[in-house]
Amino acid sequence: MTAPVPLLPPPAERLTLWGRLRDRLLLDPDWNRLLRWLSPLVITALAAVLRLANLAHPNVLAFDETYYVKDAWSLWTLGYEGAWGDGANEAFLTGDTNALTGVGSFVVHPPLGKWIIALGMGLFGEGNSAAWRLMVAVIGTATVLLVYLVAKELTRSIVAATVAGVLLAIDGLSIVMSRIALLDGILTFFILLAVLFILHDRRRSIPLVEYVDAESPAPLWGRVIWRRPWVIAAGVALGAASAVKWSGLYALAGLGLYLVITDALARRRAGVLFWPTDAALRQGPVSFVLLVPAALLTYLASWTGWLVTAGGYDRQSAGNPLAALWEYHESIYAFHVGLSSGHPYASPAWQWPFLIRPTAVWVGDDQSCGTDHCISVVSSVPNPLIWYGGVAAAIFLLYRFVRGLVQRRPMPWTYAIPLVGLAVTYVPWLLYPERTIFQFYTVVMMPFLVLALALALREMAGRRDDPLHRRQSGERTVMIFLAVTVVVSAFFYPVWVGMNVPYEFWLIHNWMPTWV
């Protein structure tokens, strides 16, 4: 038997300039080891600078900070959300919290996100706008690192992971929602963390399912795996997401379904005769037991302050604290179902892909700068190239995925992750067209749009076995797109962080009339 021919890199004349540079860096063990550590560190540092610089501006309770920040301080001091008296906002900015009463306040979101916001105020004081935004900014920065890690797990490519991380680091929606003490950036972090854990479980568990002794006949049933610690970890992360906002439950359901489907496909590849039934009725209940109780316990733990104190809203509605909590949840559900009050920045979910109505989180008073009339704005508009490019990339991946299923051709499993992520963070909102919702909710979608875009750009750049001219044109196109994207982020950065700019400068950032 002849020895296998080792796989060698293509000759230098068959590589593009970028290909030669990439191979020189990535195929050299020392450079590869350095880049494995340096790339995520640099990307995380970039994200931190863009999110932490001048974090105290604007020094007001912007948009829904008026609810979440004061609720966070109430949790920190009372253990539950209390009601606030008149003039609370103005007094709060000076550190005066005397307007807080001990009367329980009806709030419609679980407490974990507000507990996280409260950590910054507990460390640096309640009257400091940078303090109440600090933990959101830290979590927003960590989300960029998570995107890098998820992309690296999907592609095993430092380059693709770096592209994904940089795109999220410089995106305006992600920057804004990391600099304002709202809940959606925290929700994004926990959902993406759960995805990373699911990917770790896939790398560990799928080979165990697919292993079949070649000399044995096709088995009727596959192996049931109980030892899946990453599924338990994903359950904890998804329970935390649900404890920030109830929309985390959609991610719990969607990723649970993803586990069942991937288990079924692994059994089919292994030749298991009854692979659908095996995955659904044998491994499925085991996965449920590993995933859902961990999520439920994490969710209940977030309500500890309300459970162990007596003053929370509806806390005394039943003798059993858990029964009282259930009644409180019924009231919250009734509120969410009936929420349809008008708002100038409301945007139904069907508008989100078109970016019709971004949210102005804060607009400062009219100011003068020299001879020009100036304005300060914090707008949650994403980088348009990243947004529209991500939407187009998601449609491309969906097309490729569906075409592969129809033609029964093997498709990269990596396509499924951004598509599943988008499904659980976007599609449920389409079911409530009458609800008052906002474009900035899409911050939870941004990591998956960025992942889709990174995968599509990788396809555009070409593969090693493509003709040289194809790779040259593809890599050139990708480089130009990325360079222009960075320039567009620099152009929009002043309106993401509330810089005082000439009125005409602000106007040229409104690419649609509906952005004003």
GUMARBA-214658 format. One record per residue (C-alpha): residue in three letters; x, y negated, z negated. Coordinates in pm, whole numbers, padded with zeros to 5 digits. Example, Ala and Ser with C-alpha at 12.3 -4.5 7.8 and 13.67 -1.06 7.14 Angstrom:
BEGIN
(pt "ALA"; (01230; 00450; -00780))
(pt "SER"; (01367; 00106; -00714))
//
This chain:
BEGIN
(pt "MET"; (00000; 00000; 00000))
(pt "THR"; (00142; -00339; 00096))
(pt "ALA"; (00185; -00608; -00165))
(pt "PRO"; (-00071; -00893; -00150))
(pt "VAL"; (00049; -01207; 00021))
(pt "PRO"; (00078; -01491; -00235))
(pt "LEU"; (-00141; -01795; -00179))
(pt "LEU"; (00086; -02086; -00093))
(pt "PRO"; (-00002; -02449; -00034))
(pt "PRO"; (-00041; -02546; 00333))
(pt "PRO"; (00269; -02674; 00511))
(pt "ALA"; (00334; -03044; 00455))
(pt "GLU"; (00252; -03131; 00815))
(pt "ARG"; (-00102; -02996; 00763))
(pt "LEU"; (-00164; -03214; 00459))
(pt "THR"; (-00279; -03575; 00450))
(pt "LEU"; (-00076; -03834; 00262))
(pt "TRP"; (-00317; -03799; -00031))
(pt "GLY"; (-00291; -03420; -00008))
(pt "ARG"; (00087; -03429; -00034))
(pt "LEU"; (00073; -03665; -00332))
(pt "ARG"; (-00196; -03453; -00500))
(pt "ASP"; (00002; -03132; -00457))
(pt "ARG"; (00321; -03293; -00580))
(pt "LEU"; (00146; -03400; -00900))
(pt "LEU"; (-00094; -03113; -00963))
(pt "LEU"; (00119; -02818; -00856))
(pt "ASP"; (00413; -02931; -01064))
(pt "PRO"; (00358; -02782; -01413))
(pt "ASP"; (00499; -03081; -01599))
(pt "TRP"; (00295; -03337; -01405))
(pt "ASN"; (-00015; -03121; -01427))
(pt "ARG"; (00018; -03091; -01804))
(pt "LEU"; (00068; -03467; -01836))
(pt "LEU"; (-00231; -03553; -01616))
(pt "ARG"; (-00458; -03311; -01802))
(pt "TRP"; (-00412; -03526; -02112))
(pt "LEU"; (-00341; -03867; -01963))
(pt "SER"; (-00638; -03888; -01727))
(pt "PRO"; (-00916; -03849; -01986))
(pt "LEU"; (-00731; -04074; -02231))
(pt "VAL"; (-00697; -04357; -01978))
(pt "ILE"; (-01059; -04323; -01866))
(pt "THR"; (-01183; -04325; -02227))
(pt "ALA"; (-00966; -04629; -02305))
(pt "LEU"; (-01110; -04811; -02002))
(pt "ALA"; (-01463; -04729; -02114))
(pt "ALA"; (-01385; -04847; -02468))
(pt "VAL"; (-01251; -05184; -02350))
(pt "LEU"; (-01554; -05251; -02129))
(pt "ARG"; (-01794; -05156; -02410))
(pt "LEU"; (-01624; -05302; -02717))
(pt "ALA"; (-01487; -05634; -02590))
(pt "ASN"; (-01686; -05926; -02740))
(pt "LEU"; (-01944; -05678; -02866))
(pt "ALA"; (-02099; -05935; -03102))
(pt "HIS"; (-02234; -06137; -02809))
(pt "PRO"; (-02520; -06219; -02797))
(pt "ASN"; (-02546; -06283; -03169))
(pt "VAL"; (-02922; -06220; -03177))
(pt "LEU"; (-03154; -05924; -03201))
(pt "ALA"; (-03183; -05862; -02827))
(pt "PHE"; (-03487; -05688; -02677))
(pt "ASP"; (-03592; -05387; -02892))
(pt "GLU"; (-03302; -05435; -03131))
(pt "THR"; (-03562; -05623; -03334))
(pt "TYR"; (-03712; -05283; -03419))
(pt "TYR"; (-03423; -05038; -03423))
(pt "VAL"; (-03165; -05248; -03606))
(pt "LYS"; (-03397; -05348; -03888))
(pt "ASP"; (-03531; -04993; -03911))
(pt "ALA"; (-03172; -04870; -03928))
(pt "TRP"; (-03095; -05099; -04221))
(pt "SER"; (-03416; -04990; -04390))
(pt "LEU"; (-03313; -04626; -04356))
(pt "TRP"; (-02972; -04709; -04499))
(pt "THR"; (-03120; -04876; -04807))
(pt "LEU"; (-03456; -04703; -04862))
(pt "GLY"; (-03419; -04369; -04685))
(pt "TYR"; (-03724; -04447; -04469))
(pt "GLU"; (-03842; -04727; -04239))
(pt "GLY"; (-04001; -05006; -04441))
(pt "ALA"; (-04210; -05302; -04326))
(pt "TRP"; (-04051; -05648; -04288))
(pt "GLY"; (-04206; -05981; -04383))
(pt "ASP"; (-04223; -06306; -04185))
(pt "GLY"; (-03902; -06466; -04064))
(pt "ALA"; (-03712; -06137; -04092))
(pt "ASN"; (-03524; -06174; -03763))
(pt "GLU"; (-03379; -06515; -03838))
(pt "ALA"; (-03286; -06420; -04193))
(pt "PHE"; (-03134; -06089; -04083))
(pt "LEU"; (-02876; -06267; -03865))
(pt "THR"; (-02735; -06432; -04178))
(pt "GLY"; (-02727; -06107; -04374))
(pt "ASP"; (-03042; -06192; -04570))
(pt "THR"; (-03254; -05876; -04594))
(pt "ASN"; (-03496; -05992; -04863))
(pt "ALA"; (-03782; -05972; -04611))
(pt "LEU"; (-03763; -05592; -04630))
(pt "THR"; (-04048; -05451; -04837))
(pt "GLY"; (-04089; -05106; -04984))
(pt "VAL"; (-04406; -05043; -04787))
(pt "GLY"; (-04367; -04769; -04529))
(pt "SER"; (-04380; -04887; -04167))
(pt "PHE"; (-04535; -04691; -03881))
(pt "VAL"; (-04254; -04615; -03635))
(pt "VAL"; (-04283; -04406; -03319))
(pt "HIS"; (-03935; -04260; -03277))
(pt "PRO"; (-03755; -04006; -03498))
(pt "PRO"; (-03486; -04143; -03730))
(pt "LEU"; (-03154; -03993; -03615))
(pt "GLY"; (-03064; -04266; -03364))
(pt "LYS"; (-03135; -04533; -03623))
(pt "TRP"; (-02926; -04351; -03883))
(pt "ILE"; (-02638; -04361; -03636))
(pt "ILE"; (-02688; -04735; -03578))
(pt "ALA"; (-02695; -04782; -03956))
(pt "LEU"; (-02345; -04637; -03995))
(pt "GLY"; (-02188; -04945; -03839))
(pt "MET"; (-02382; -05178; -04066))
(pt "GLY"; (-02297; -04967; -04366))
(pt "LEU"; (-01929; -05013; -04282))
(pt "PHE"; (-01922; -05380; -04180))
(pt "GLY"; (-02241; -05544; -04304))
(pt "GLU"; (-02594; -05591; -04184))
(pt "GLY"; (-02561; -05953; -04066))
(pt "ASN"; (-02292; -05871; -03809))
(pt "SER"; (-02419; -05809; -03456))
(pt "ALA"; (-02100; -05622; -03365))
(pt "ALA"; (-02157; -05392; -03664))
(pt "TRP"; (-02508; -05289; -03563))
(pt "ARG"; (-02389; -05219; -03207))
(pt "LEU"; (-02062; -05050; -03300))
(pt "MET"; (-02175; -04687; -03318))
(pt "VAL"; (-02376; -04719; -02996))
(pt "ALA"; (-02062; -04849; -02821))
(pt "VAL"; (-01852; -04566; -02965))
(pt "ILE"; (-02107; -04309; -02851))
(pt "GLY"; (-02127; -04474; -02507))
(pt "THR"; (-01751; -04445; -02480))
(pt "ALA"; (-01763; -04081; -02588))
(pt "THR"; (-02028; -04017; -02321))
(pt "VAL"; (-01776; -04118; -02054))
(pt "LEU"; (-01532; -03861; -02193))
(pt "LEU"; (-01812; -03602; -02190))
(pt "VAL"; (-01878; -03670; -01822))
(pt "TYR"; (-01510; -03609; -01752))
(pt "LEU"; (-01520; -03281; -01945))
(pt "VAL"; (-01842; -03163; -01778))
(pt "ALA"; (-01705; -03245; -01432))
(pt "LYS"; (-01378; -03067; -01518))
(pt "GLU"; (-01574; -02762; -01631))
(pt "LEU"; (-01780; -02766; -01312))
(pt "THR"; (-01501; -02819; -01060))
(pt "ARG"; (-01179; -02717; -01241))
(pt "SER"; (-01039; -03030; -01073))
(pt "ILE"; (-00865; -03316; -01252))
(pt "VAL"; (-00927; -03539; -00950))
(pt "ALA"; (-01304; -03477; -00934))
(pt "ALA"; (-01336; -03514; -01311))
(pt "THR"; (-01140; -03840; -01300))
(pt "VAL"; (-01367; -03979; -01029))
(pt "ALA"; (-01679; -03889; -01229))
(pt "GLY"; (-01540; -04038; -01549))
(pt "VAL"; (-01430; -04365; -01386))
(pt "LEU"; (-01765; -04408; -01211))
(pt "LEU"; (-01955; -04383; -01539))
(pt "ALA"; (-01698; -04598; -01721))
(pt "ILE"; (-01752; -04890; -01482))
(pt "ASP"; (-02128; -04855; -01429))
(pt "GLY"; (-02332; -05150; -01547))
(pt "LEU"; (-02632; -04965; -01688))
(pt "SER"; (-02406; -04745; -01898))
(pt "ILE"; (-02205; -05048; -02013))
(pt "VAL"; (-02512; -05250; -02112))
(pt "MET"; (-02680; -04963; -02294))
(pt "SER"; (-02356; -04906; -02486))
(pt "ARG"; (-02347; -05271; -02597))
(pt "ILE"; (-02705; -05299; -02722))
(pt "ALA"; (-02835; -05114; -03028))
(pt "LEU"; (-03110; -04916; -02856))
(pt "LEU"; (-03168; -04542; -02872))
(pt "ASP"; (-03128; -04437; -02509))
(pt "GLY"; (-02748; -04434; -02500))
(pt "ILE"; (-02743; -04210; -02808))
(pt "LEU"; (-02998; -03979; -02644))
(pt "THR"; (-02775; -03960; -02336))
(pt "PHE"; (-02478; -03848; -02543))
(pt "PHE"; (-02656; -03557; -02710))
(pt "ILE"; (-02816; -03429; -02389))
(pt "LEU"; (-02481; -03436; -02209))
(pt "LEU"; (-02315; -03268; -02507))
(pt "ALA"; (-02571; -02988; -02481))
(pt "VAL"; (-02492; -02949; -02110))
(pt "LEU"; (-02122; -02913; -02190))
(pt "PHE"; (-02200; -02644; -02447))
(pt "ILE"; (-02421; -02460; -02196))
(pt "LEU"; (-02133; -02464; -01948))
(pt "HIS"; (-01897; -02323; -02208))
(pt "ASP"; (-02148; -02047; -02275))
(pt "ARG"; (-02173; -01976; -01902))
(pt "ARG"; (-01796; -01936; -01870))
(pt "ARG"; (-01793; -01693; -02164))
(pt "SER"; (-02118; -01498; -02120))
(pt "ILE"; (-02176; -01459; -01746))
(pt "PRO"; (-01866; -01238; -01692))
(pt "LEU"; (-01992; -01010; -01970))
(pt "VAL"; (-02326; -00976; -01793))
(pt "GLU"; (-02176; -00927; -01447))
(pt "TYR"; (-01926; -00659; -01551))
(pt "VAL"; (-02027; -00323; -01408))
(pt "ASP"; (-01827; -00003; -01388))
(pt "ALA"; (-01784; 00055; -01014))
(pt "GLU"; (-01811; 00433; -01063))
(pt "SER"; (-02142; 00414; -01250))
(pt "PRO"; (-02482; 00412; -01079))
(pt "ALA"; (-02680; 00089; -01071))
(pt "PRO"; (-02815; 00032; -01423))
(pt "LEU"; (-03183; -00017; -01493))
(pt "TRP"; (-03111; -00276; -01762))
(pt "GLY"; (-02827; -00515; -01827))
(pt "ARG"; (-02641; -00603; -02139))
(pt "VAL"; (-02817; -00812; -02405))
(pt "ILE"; (-02573; -01058; -02561))
(pt "TRP"; (-02631; -01189; -02912))
(pt "ARG"; (-02290; -01341; -02970))
(pt "ARG"; (-02339; -01674; -02791))
(pt "PRO"; (-02219; -01945; -03031))
(pt "TRP"; (-02223; -02210; -02757))
(pt "VAL"; (-02598; -02160; -02714))
(pt "ILE"; (-02645; -02227; -03085))
(pt "ALA"; (-02428; -02538; -03050))
(pt "ALA"; (-02642; -02649; -02754))
(pt "GLY"; (-02951; -02600; -02969))
(pt "VAL"; (-02805; -02827; -03237))
(pt "ALA"; (-02722; -03093; -02975))
(pt "LEU"; (-03070; -03071; -02819))
(pt "GLY"; (-03231; -03089; -03163))
(pt "ALA"; (-03028; -03404; -03225))
(pt "ALA"; (-03142; -03544; -02888))
(pt "SER"; (-03505; -03478; -02982))
(pt "ALA"; (-03439; -03641; -03320))
(pt "VAL"; (-03338; -03958; -03136))
(pt "LYS"; (-03628; -03962; -02890))
(pt "TRP"; (-03891; -03702; -02816))
(pt "SER"; (-03789; -03699; -02451))
(pt "GLY"; (-03503; -03478; -02568))
(pt "LEU"; (-03764; -03198; -02581))
(pt "TYR"; (-03776; -03197; -02201))
(pt "ALA"; (-03403; -03128; -02195))
(pt "LEU"; (-03451; -02848; -02450))
(pt "ALA"; (-03716; -02684; -02233))
(pt "GLY"; (-03526; -02736; -01907))
(pt "LEU"; (-03192; -02610; -02029))
(pt "GLY"; (-03361; -02313; -02196))
(pt "LEU"; (-03515; -02225; -01860))
(pt "TYR"; (-03174; -02272; -01697))
(pt "LEU"; (-03029; -02013; -01937))
(pt "VAL"; (-03294; -01758; -01839))
(pt "ILE"; (-03248; -01817; -01466))
(pt "THR"; (-02869; -01796; -01477))
(pt "ASP"; (-02892; -01478; -01684))
(pt "ALA"; (-03131; -01332; -01426))
(pt "LEU"; (-02904; -01418; -01133))
(pt "ALA"; (-02603; -01270; -01314))
(pt "ARG"; (-02795; -00945; -01361))
(pt "ARG"; (-02888; -00940; -00993))
(pt "ARG"; (-02521; -00981; -00897))
(pt "ALA"; (-02439; -00696; -01134))
(pt "GLY"; (-02685; -00470; -00951))
(pt "VAL"; (-02933; -00438; -01238))
(pt "LEU"; (-03249; -00289; -01089))
(pt "PHE"; (-03500; -00473; -01307))
(pt "TRP"; (-03303; -00796; -01328))
(pt "PRO"; (-03596; -01045; -01353))
(pt "THR"; (-03768; -00849; -01628))
(pt "ASP"; (-03437; -00784; -01800))
(pt "ALA"; (-03354; -01155; -01816))
(pt "ALA"; (-03701; -01273; -01912))
(pt "LEU"; (-03811; -01006; -02159))
(pt "ARG"; (-03486; -00874; -02309))
(pt "GLN"; (-03221; -01147; -02296))
(pt "GLY"; (-03476; -01432; -02287))
(pt "PRO"; (-03612; -01382; -02642))
(pt "VAL"; (-03256; -01353; -02773))
(pt "SER"; (-03160; -01682; -02606))
(pt "PHE"; (-03476; -01839; -02752))
(pt "VAL"; (-03383; -01725; -03103))
(pt "LEU"; (-03032; -01868; -03062))
(pt "LEU"; (-03142; -02199; -02909))
(pt "VAL"; (-03476; -02314; -03047))
(pt "PRO"; (-03446; -02255; -03425))
(pt "ALA"; (-03113; -02441; -03424))
(pt "ALA"; (-03284; -02731; -03249))
(pt "LEU"; (-03581; -02725; -03487))
(pt "LEU"; (-03366; -02721; -03802))
(pt "THR"; (-03154; -03006; -03669))
(pt "TYR"; (-03466; -03208; -03592))
(pt "LEU"; (-03612; -03147; -03938))
(pt "ALA"; (-03282; -03239; -04103))
(pt "SER"; (-03300; -03582; -03940))
(pt "TRP"; (-03618; -03650; -04141))
(pt "THR"; (-03452; -03573; -04475))
(pt "GLY"; (-03472; -03934; -04594))
(pt "TRP"; (-03846; -03948; -04530))
(pt "LEU"; (-03903; -03607; -04689))
(pt "VAL"; (-03713; -03665; -05014))
(pt "THR"; (-03850; -04015; -05080))
(pt "ALA"; (-04208; -04117; -05155))
(pt "GLY"; (-04250; -04450; -04975))
(pt "GLY"; (-04240; -04357; -04607))
(pt "TYR"; (-04541; -04411; -04383))
(pt "ASP"; (-04803; -04138; -04438))
(pt "ARG"; (-04569; -03966; -04682))
(pt "GLN"; (-04849; -03918; -04936))
(pt "SER"; (-05110; -03806; -04681))
(pt "ALA"; (-05074; -03443; -04795))
(pt "GLY"; (-04939; -03265; -05098))
(pt "ASN"; (-04698; -03061; -04889))
(pt "PRO"; (-04425; -03286; -04740))
(pt "LEU"; (-04410; -03076; -04421))
(pt "ALA"; (-04788; -03103; -04379))
(pt "ALA"; (-04761; -03480; -04424))
(pt "LEU"; (-04485; -03489; -04165))
(pt "TRP"; (-04706; -03297; -03922))
(pt "GLU"; (-04988; -03550; -03968))
(pt "TYR"; (-04741; -03833; -03911))
(pt "HIS"; (-04630; -03666; -03587))
(pt "GLU"; (-04992; -03644; -03473))
(pt "SER"; (-05018; -04022; -03516))
(pt "ILE"; (-04693; -04076; -03324))
(pt "TYR"; (-04813; -03855; -03040))
(pt "ALA"; (-05142; -04044; -03017))
(pt "PHE"; (-04948; -04370; -02991))
(pt "HIS"; (-04722; -04246; -02711))
(pt "VAL"; (-05011; -04102; -02511))
(pt "GLY"; (-05207; -04426; -02528))
(pt "LEU"; (-04918; -04670; -02471))
(pt "SER"; (-05017; -04883; -02170))
(pt "SER"; (-04967; -05244; -02277))
(pt "GLY"; (-04829; -05475; -02010))
(pt "HIS"; (-04472; -05602; -02006))
(pt "PRO"; (-04297; -05826; -01750))
(pt "TYR"; (-04011; -05575; -01712))
(pt "ALA"; (-04222; -05258; -01709))
(pt "SER"; (-04125; -05022; -01427))
(pt "PRO"; (-04307; -04695; -01350))
(pt "ALA"; (-04088; -04395; -01283))
(pt "TRP"; (-04162; -04382; -00908))
(pt "GLN"; (-03981; -04718; -00878))
(pt "TRP"; (-03663; -04604; -01052))
(pt "PRO"; (-03480; -04446; -00753))
(pt "PHE"; (-03532; -04770; -00558))
(pt "LEU"; (-03405; -04989; -00844))
(pt "ILE"; (-03699; -05225; -00808))
(pt "ARG"; (-03723; -05375; -01157))
(pt "PRO"; (-03410; -05366; -01377))
(pt "THR"; (-03456; -05489; -01732))
(pt "ALA"; (-03317; -05823; -01847))
(pt "VAL"; (-03216; -05727; -02199))
(pt "TRP"; (-03133; -06085; -02299))
(pt "VAL"; (-03146; -06428; -02137))
(pt "GLY"; (-02970; -06713; -02315))
(pt "ASP"; (-03083; -07071; -02338))
(pt "ASP"; (-03007; -07295; -02043))
(pt "GLN"; (-02659; -07436; -02085))
(pt "SER"; (-02426; -07672; -01908))
(pt "CYS"; (-02073; -07586; -01797))
(pt "GLY"; (-01902; -07888; -01652))
(pt "THR"; (-02108; -08026; -01365))
(pt "ASP"; (-02302; -07703; -01307))
(pt "HIS"; (-02621; -07574; -01459))
(pt "CYS"; (-02535; -07239; -01621))
(pt "ILE"; (-02711; -06935; -01753))
(pt "SER"; (-02624; -06635; -01970))
(pt "VAL"; (-02789; -06301; -01891))
(pt "VAL"; (-02750; -05940; -01999))
(pt "SER"; (-02906; -05739; -01717))
(pt "SER"; (-02923; -05361; -01720))
(pt "VAL"; (-02891; -05336; -01341))
(pt "PRO"; (-02651; -05051; -01254))
(pt "ASN"; (-02367; -05086; -01008))
(pt "PRO"; (-02581; -05062; -00692))
(pt "LEU"; (-02324; -04852; -00506))
(pt "ILE"; (-02305; -04598; -00787))
(pt "TRP"; (-02683; -04591; -00829))
(pt "TYR"; (-02786; -04560; -00465))
(pt "GLY"; (-02486; -04339; -00391))
(pt "GLY"; (-02585; -04111; -00679))
(pt "VAL"; (-02947; -04090; -00561))
(pt "ALA"; (-02832; -04009; -00207))
(pt "ALA"; (-02586; -03751; -00341))
(pt "ALA"; (-02860; -03584; -00549))
(pt "ILE"; (-03081; -03558; -00240))
(pt "PHE"; (-02786; -03412; -00046))
(pt "LEU"; (-02717; -03151; -00314))
(pt "LEU"; (-03087; -03062; -00332))
(pt "TYR"; (-03099; -03020; 00046))
(pt "ARG"; (-02790; -02800; 00046))
(pt "PHE"; (-02922; -02598; -00245))
(pt "VAL"; (-03267; -02539; -00090))
(pt "ARG"; (-03116; -02461; 00249))
(pt "GLY"; (-02889; -02204; 00088))
(pt "LEU"; (-03186; -02039; -00083))
(pt "VAL"; (-03390; -02028; 00237))
(pt "GLN"; (-03101; -01886; 00438))
(pt "ARG"; (-02999; -01657; 00151))
(pt "ARG"; (-02649; -01793; 00158))
(pt "PRO"; (-02439; -01819; -00158))
(pt "MET"; (-02425; -02178; -00278))
(pt "PRO"; (-02194; -02336; -00536))
(pt "TRP"; (-02360; -02294; -00874))
(pt "THR"; (-02215; -02633; -00967))
(pt "TYR"; (-02488; -02801; -00761))
(pt "ALA"; (-02749; -02683; -01010))
(pt "ILE"; (-02614; -02873; -01312))
(pt "PRO"; (-02671; -03233; -01191))
(pt "LEU"; (-03001; -03127; -01035))
(pt "VAL"; (-03124; -02967; -01358))
(pt "GLY"; (-03003; -03271; -01552))
(pt "LEU"; (-03196; -03506; -01326))
(pt "ALA"; (-03503; -03284; -01339))
(pt "VAL"; (-03525; -03293; -01719))
(pt "THR"; (-03444; -03665; -01751))
(pt "TYR"; (-03653; -03802; -01464))
(pt "VAL"; (-03936; -03576; -01345))
(pt "PRO"; (-04132; -03576; -01678))
(pt "TRP"; (-04173; -03955; -01659))
(pt "LEU"; (-04358; -03916; -01328))
(pt "LEU"; (-04636; -03742; -01520))
(pt "TYR"; (-04721; -04065; -01707))
(pt "PRO"; (-04768; -04334; -01440))
(pt "GLU"; (-04988; -04545; -01669))
(pt "ARG"; (-04738; -04567; -01956))
(pt "THR"; (-04531; -04877; -02024))
(pt "ILE"; (-04178; -04762; -01947))
(pt "PHE"; (-03859; -04934; -01829))
(pt "GLN"; (-03582; -04890; -01574))
(pt "PHE"; (-03317; -04878; -01849))
(pt "TYR"; (-03451; -04535; -01952))
(pt "THR"; (-03251; -04412; -01652))
(pt "VAL"; (-02929; -04446; -01853))
(pt "VAL"; (-02996; -04081; -01944))
(pt "MET"; (-02994; -03997; -01572))
(pt "MET"; (-02668; -04180; -01498))
(pt "PRO"; (-02426; -03902; -01601))
(pt "PHE"; (-02603; -03658; -01369))
(pt "LEU"; (-02616; -03907; -01082))
(pt "VAL"; (-02243; -03962; -01130))
(pt "LEU"; (-02179; -03587; -01133))
(pt "ALA"; (-02384; -03548; -00813))
(pt "LEU"; (-02190; -03834; -00654))
(pt "ALA"; (-01853; -03685; -00754))
(pt "LEU"; (-01951; -03348; -00604))
(pt "ALA"; (-02075; -03513; -00283))
(pt "LEU"; (-01758; -03723; -00251))
(pt "ARG"; (-01554; -03407; -00295))
(pt "GLU"; (-01744; -03250; -00005))
(pt "MET"; (-01695; -03567; 00199))
(pt "ALA"; (-01319; -03566; 00139))
(pt "GLY"; (-01296; -03220; 00294))
(pt "ARG"; (-01137; -02890; 00203))
(pt "ARG"; (-00784; -02765; 00253))
(pt "ASP"; (-00885; -02544; 00544))
(pt "ASP"; (-01060; -02827; 00732))
(pt "PRO"; (-00885; -02978; 01036))
(pt "LEU"; (-00632; -03247; 00951))
(pt "HIS"; (-00827; -03526; 01123))
(pt "ARG"; (-01141; -03426; 00928))
(pt "ARG"; (-00960; -03451; 00597))
(pt "GLN"; (-00793; -03779; 00691))
(pt "SER"; (-01121; -03947; 00781))
(pt "GLY"; (-01300; -03797; 00480))
(pt "GLU"; (-01035; -03900; 00229))
(pt "ARG"; (-01015; -04247; 00380))
(pt "THR"; (-01392; -04290; 00351))
(pt "VAL"; (-01390; -04177; -00012))
(pt "MET"; (-01101; -04410; -00100))
(pt "ILE"; (-01275; -04708; 00058))
(pt "PHE"; (-01602; -04628; -00119))
(pt "LEU"; (-01429; -04602; -00458))
(pt "ALA"; (-01232; -04924; -00405))
(pt "VAL"; (-01544; -05120; -00305))
(pt "THR"; (-01731; -04972; -00603))
(pt "VAL"; (-01466; -05106; -00842))
(pt "VAL"; (-01490; -05451; -00679))
(pt "VAL"; (-01870; -05449; -00713))
(pt "SER"; (-01841; -05361; -01083))
(pt "ALA"; (-01601; -05650; -01134))
(pt "PHE"; (-01847; -05878; -00953))
(pt "PHE"; (-02140; -05771; -01173))
(pt "TYR"; (-01954; -05751; -01505))
(pt "PRO"; (-02037; -06113; -01611))
(pt "VAL"; (-02412; -06040; -01596))
(pt "TRP"; (-02369; -05714; -01783))
(pt "VAL"; (-02206; -05876; -02086))
(pt "GLY"; (-02386; -06212; -02097))
(pt "MET"; (-02109; -06443; -01979))
(pt "ASN"; (-02202; -06809; -01929))
(pt "VAL"; (-02196; -06848; -01548))
(pt "PRO"; (-02321; -07105; -01295))
(pt "TYR"; (-02684; -07056; -01204))
(pt "GLU"; (-02600; -07003; -00835))
(pt "PHE"; (-02347; -06735; -00932))
(pt "TRP"; (-02618; -06551; -01119))
(pt "LEU"; (-02861; -06583; -00828))
(pt "ILE"; (-02630; -06404; -00585))
(pt "HIS"; (-02637; -06102; -00814))
(pt "ASN"; (-03011; -06064; -00760))
(pt "TRP"; (-03007; -05854; -00444))
(pt "MET"; (-03384; -05809; -00454))
(pt "PRO"; (-03651; -06067; -00545))
(pt "THR"; (-03777; -05828; -00813))
(pt "TRP"; (-03444; -05841; -00996))
(pt "VAL"; (-03501; -06199; -01113))
//
